Structures are given as structure tokens and as C-alpha cells.
Amino acid sequence: MRLLIAEDERDLNRILNKKLTEEGYSVDSCFDGEEALYYLAAAEYDVVVLDIMMPKKDGFSVLSQMRGQSIRTPVLFLTARDSIQDRVRGLDMGASDYLVKPFSMEELLARIRVLTRESFRSGDSSVLTVGDLRLDLASHRVQRGEQEITLSGKEFALLAYLMHNRNRVLSREKIEDHVWNFDYEGGTNVVDVYISYLRKKIDDGFDPKLIHTVRGVGYMLKWEDRDPE
């Protein structure tokens, strides 16, 4: 899952970027409202963490322009301003949530988990299931049948994206744009490499196979019931 942090306090921006990356998110960050709009025009995000008081364009202006361009990405406002009027204004403009500084990192992570479920329209459950594969967004636990599976942060993000888009073919470019951020400098076959990692962990030794290659297009995750014997 890919997040954008727009926060002009550089120390806080750096801390948020580091923590969210450790949690397995792909994170881009910027320091003013104009930069935020540039990033939003260049990539799709699951959640935007948006400071209100930023240079060049404030958070309200960024949100207004987003919604005017039909960008429906959930927005979590960060602000040091604790007035009811500011909260009501932000929510009325289309913000999804509001967090007042200072805040605990645990609360921020919990709210982002809720918003990622909103982004993918997964209802109230934090658990994704495809056949006998189960992924818990809140606890970062993955199981295939009764077997616990250990994934790296990037593997987890890739699997969550595939499961959210189950039965849909995803191109390599779309996967890379969603799971990796703008700072990524790896090889051009990074998607193929990580798909291979996932196959070894969630498909090897299991039946039926879940990850399918659509030749010349990309990959999809789907559950196919075996024919009865």
C-alpha cells in the first residue's frame, strides 16, 4: 500500500516516513502543498497524510483541489490547530479523518489502517481472504490454511495489493507504481523477483496455486476450486 506524507516539519516528516516504511508501506513524502499536488498527479495513493499549515498551499487548498479533480483518496489531516471549526471545515471538504498534534504513533497507524480499508472498500474487516489464504492488515499476519507464513514488509504490501485486486489482471507497471515509491532505484524486474518470492511462500506445497501469470500482461491472484474426484 502506498502513502503520501505532506508535512513541512522535516523532523516529523522523517520520523513518519521511517516508521511507516518499517510497517511495510511504500511512502513518498514532501514538504509543501504544491509538491503534494505534484505527487498526487504523478501516482495513485491509498492514503494521504496531509498537514494543514504548509507553505505555498495549505492542506485545505490541497484537499479542495484533489476533490475538484475527482481524486477520492482518503485524507488524514494532521494539525496543531484544535478548534472545532477547523475540524468541521476539513471534514465538510472531504477529509476522512483528523489527528491533532502531538499524537501517538500507535493511534496514527490505527487510523491509517482504517483508511486503507476505506480506500479499498473492504468494509469494516481488517482481514482479507482468498480461498484458504488469510491476510490480517492490523496484525500483519498471513496464513495459508493452518500454516503461518512470514513475509517481509514489501512482500506483505505486494500480497495485500494482489488480494485487494483478486481476480483482476495487474500489469507489472501498475504493481510497481503502487508498491514501490519514487525513490526506488532497483532493477527493472523487481516485480517479477517479488512475485517469485511470494510464490515460494504461499504457493509452493499448496494446492490450488493462487498467483497466476497472464502472459504479456502481468499477474493476478485468484482461487480456483479443484475439480471433485
C-alpha positions as CSV (number, residue, x, y, z in Angstrom):
1,M,0.0,0.0,0.0
2,R,1.3,3.4,-1.0
3,L,1.1,6.5,1.2
4,L,1.9,10.2,0.7
5,I,3.0,12.3,3.6
6,A,2.8,16.1,3.1
7,E,4.3,17.6,6.3
8,D,6.5,20.7,6.4
9,E,8.0,19.9,9.8
10,R,11.1,18.0,8.5
11,D,11.9,16.0,11.7
12,L,8.3,14.8,12.0
13,N,8.2,14.1,8.2
14,R,11.3,12.0,8.5
15,I,10.0,10.1,11.6
16,L,6.7,9.3,9.9
17,N,8.4,8.2,6.7
18,K,10.7,5.9,8.7
19,K,8.0,4.4,10.8
20,L,5.5,3.8,8.0
21,T,8.2,2.3,5.8
22,E,9.1,-0.1,8.7
23,E,5.4,-1.0,8.8
24,G,5.6,-2.2,5.2
25,Y,4.0,0.8,3.5
26,S,5.6,2.4,0.4
27,V,6.0,6.0,1.3
28,D,6.6,9.2,-0.6
29,S,7.0,12.5,1.3
30,C,7.0,16.2,0.6
31,F,7.1,19.5,2.4
32,D,4.6,21.9,0.9
33,G,1.2,21.9,-0.8
34,E,2.4,22.4,-4.3
35,E,4.7,19.4,-4.0
36,A,1.8,17.4,-2.7
37,L,-0.3,18.2,-5.8
38,Y,2.7,17.2,-8.0
39,Y,2.9,13.8,-6.3
40,L,-0.8,13.3,-6.5
41,A,-0.8,14.0,-10.2
42,A,2.0,11.5,-10.8
43,A,0.9,8.5,-8.8
44,E,-2.0,6.8,-7.1
45,Y,-2.1,6.6,-3.3
46,D,-4.1,4.6,-0.8
47,V,-4.0,7.3,1.9
48,V,-2.7,10.9,2.0
49,V,-1.4,12.2,5.4
50,L,-1.8,15.9,5.0
51,D,-0.6,18.7,7.3
52,I,-2.9,21.7,7.3
53,M,-0.4,24.5,7.8
54,M,2.1,24.2,5.0
55,P,3.9,26.7,2.8
56,K,2.8,27.5,-0.8
57,K,-0.6,25.8,-0.5
58,D,-2.2,24.8,2.8
59,G,-3.8,21.5,3.4
60,F,-7.3,22.8,2.9
61,S,-6.3,24.1,-0.6
62,V,-4.7,20.8,-1.5
63,L,-7.8,18.8,-0.4
64,S,-10.1,21.2,-2.3
65,Q,-8.0,20.7,-5.5
66,M,-7.9,16.9,-5.0
67,R,-11.7,16.7,-4.7
68,G,-12.2,19.1,-7.6
69,Q,-10.1,16.7,-9.7
70,S,-12.2,13.7,-8.5
71,I,-9.2,12.3,-6.6
72,R,-11.1,10.3,-3.9
73,T,-8.1,9.1,-2.0
74,P,-8.8,9.1,1.8
75,V,-7.1,12.1,3.5
76,L,-5.9,12.2,7.1
77,F,-5.4,15.7,8.3
78,L,-2.5,16.5,10.8
79,T,-2.7,19.8,12.6
80,A,-1.7,21.7,15.7
81,R,-5.0,23.6,15.5
82,D,-7.6,22.0,17.8
83,S,-10.6,24.2,17.0
84,I,-14.0,22.6,16.3
85,Q,-14.3,25.0,13.3
86,D,-11.2,23.6,11.6
87,R,-12.3,20.0,12.1
88,V,-15.7,20.7,10.7
89,R,-14.3,22.6,7.8
90,G,-11.9,19.8,6.9
91,L,-14.5,17.0,7.2
92,D,-17.0,19.0,5.2
93,M,-14.5,19.5,2.4
94,G,-14.0,15.7,2.2
95,A,-11.3,14.8,4.7
96,S,-11.7,11.3,6.1
97,D,-10.1,11.8,9.5
98,Y,-8.4,14.4,11.7
99,L,-5.5,14.0,14.1
100,V,-4.3,16.8,16.4
101,K,-0.6,17.2,17.2
102,P,1.0,15.9,19.3
103,F,-0.3,12.4,18.7
104,S,0.9,8.8,19.4
105,M,2.3,6.8,16.6
106,E,0.1,3.9,17.5
107,E,-3.0,6.0,17.0
108,L,-1.8,7.2,13.7
109,L,-1.1,3.7,12.5
110,A,-4.5,2.5,13.6
111,R,-6.2,5.4,11.8
112,I,-4.2,4.7,8.6
113,R,-5.2,1.0,8.8
114,V,-8.9,2.1,8.9
115,L,-8.4,4.4,5.9
116,T,-6.6,1.8,3.8
117,R,-9.7,-0.4,4.3
118,E,-11.8,2.5,3.2
119,S,-9.6,3.1,0.2
120,F,-10.0,-0.5,-0.9
121,R,-13.7,-0.6,0.1
122,S,-13.1,-3.6,2.3
123,G,-15.8,-2.8,4.8
124,D,-15.0,-2.9,8.5
125,S,-12.9,-6.0,8.4
126,S,-9.1,-5.8,8.5
127,V,-8.9,-9.4,7.3
128,L,-8.6,-10.2,3.6
129,T,-9.3,-13.8,2.4
130,V,-8.9,-15.6,-0.9
131,G,-9.7,-19.3,-0.7
132,D,-7.6,-20.6,2.2
133,L,-5.2,-17.6,2.2
134,R,-5.8,-15.1,5.0
135,L,-4.1,-11.7,5.5
136,D,-4.7,-9.5,8.5
137,L,-3.9,-5.9,7.8
138,A,-4.0,-4.9,11.5
139,S,-1.6,-7.6,12.9
140,H,0.4,-8.2,9.6
141,R,-0.2,-11.9,10.0
142,V,-0.6,-14.2,6.9
143,Q,-1.8,-17.8,6.9
144,R,-2.4,-20.4,4.2
145,G,-4.7,-23.0,5.6
146,E,-3.3,-23.7,9.1
147,Q,0.3,-22.6,8.2
148,E,1.6,-19.3,9.4
149,I,3.6,-17.5,6.7
150,T,6.4,-15.0,7.4
151,L,6.7,-12.1,4.9
152,S,8.9,-9.1,4.6
153,G,7.3,-5.7,4.6
154,K,7.5,-5.4,0.8
155,E,6.2,-8.9,0.3
156,F,3.3,-8.2,2.6
157,A,2.4,-4.9,0.7
158,L,2.5,-6.8,-2.6
159,L,0.3,-9.6,-1.4
160,A,-2.2,-7.2,0.1
161,Y,-2.4,-5.3,-3.2
162,L,-2.9,-8.6,-5.1
163,M,-5.6,-9.7,-2.7
164,H,-7.4,-6.4,-2.8
165,N,-7.5,-6.8,-6.6
166,R,-8.2,-10.5,-6.6
167,N,-9.4,-11.9,-10.0
168,R,-8.1,-8.8,-11.7
169,V,-5.0,-8.8,-14.0
170,L,-2.5,-6.2,-12.8
171,S,0.3,-5.1,-15.1
172,R,3.9,-5.0,-13.9
173,E,3.9,-1.2,-14.2
174,K,0.7,-0.8,-12.1
175,I,2.1,-3.1,-9.4
176,E,5.4,-1.3,-9.3
177,D,3.8,2.1,-9.2
178,H,1.6,1.0,-6.3
179,V,4.0,-0.9,-4.1
180,W,7.3,1.0,-4.7
181,N,7.9,4.7,-4.2
182,F,9.6,7.3,-6.4
183,D,12.9,6.8,-4.6
184,Y,13.2,3.2,-5.6
185,E,16.4,2.5,-7.6
186,G,16.3,-1.3,-8.0
187,G,16.2,-3.4,-11.1
188,T,13.6,-3.3,-13.8
189,N,12.5,-6.8,-13.0
190,V,11.7,-6.1,-9.3
191,V,8.0,-7.1,-9.7
192,D,9.0,-10.5,-11.2
193,V,11.5,-11.1,-8.4
194,Y,9.0,-10.4,-5.6
195,I,6.3,-12.4,-7.3
196,S,8.8,-15.3,-7.3
197,Y,9.4,-14.7,-3.6
198,L,5.6,-14.8,-2.9
199,R,5.0,-17.9,-4.9
200,K,7.6,-19.8,-2.9
201,K,5.9,-18.8,0.3
202,I,2.2,-19.0,-0.4
203,D,2.0,-21.4,-3.4
204,D,4.9,-23.9,-3.1
205,G,3.5,-27.0,-1.3
206,F,-0.1,-25.8,-1.6
207,D,-2.9,-26.6,-4.0
208,P,-4.5,-24.9,-5.8
209,K,-2.0,-22.2,-6.9
210,L,-3.1,-18.7,-6.3
211,I,-0.7,-16.4,-8.2
212,H,-1.1,-16.7,-12.0
213,T,0.9,-15.2,-14.8
214,V,-1.1,-13.6,-17.7
215,R,1.5,-13.8,-20.4
216,G,2.3,-10.4,-21.9
217,V,0.1,-8.6,-19.4
218,G,1.0,-9.2,-15.8
219,Y,-0.2,-11.1,-12.8
220,M,-3.4,-11.9,-11.0
221,L,-4.3,-13.7,-7.7
222,K,-7.4,-15.9,-7.9
223,W,-8.8,-19.0,-6.2
224,E,-9.8,-21.9,-8.4
225,D,-11.6,-24.8,-6.8
226,R,-10.2,-28.2,-7.7
227,D,-12.4,-30.5,-9.7
228,P,-14.1,-33.1,-7.5
229,E,-12.6,-36.5,-7.7
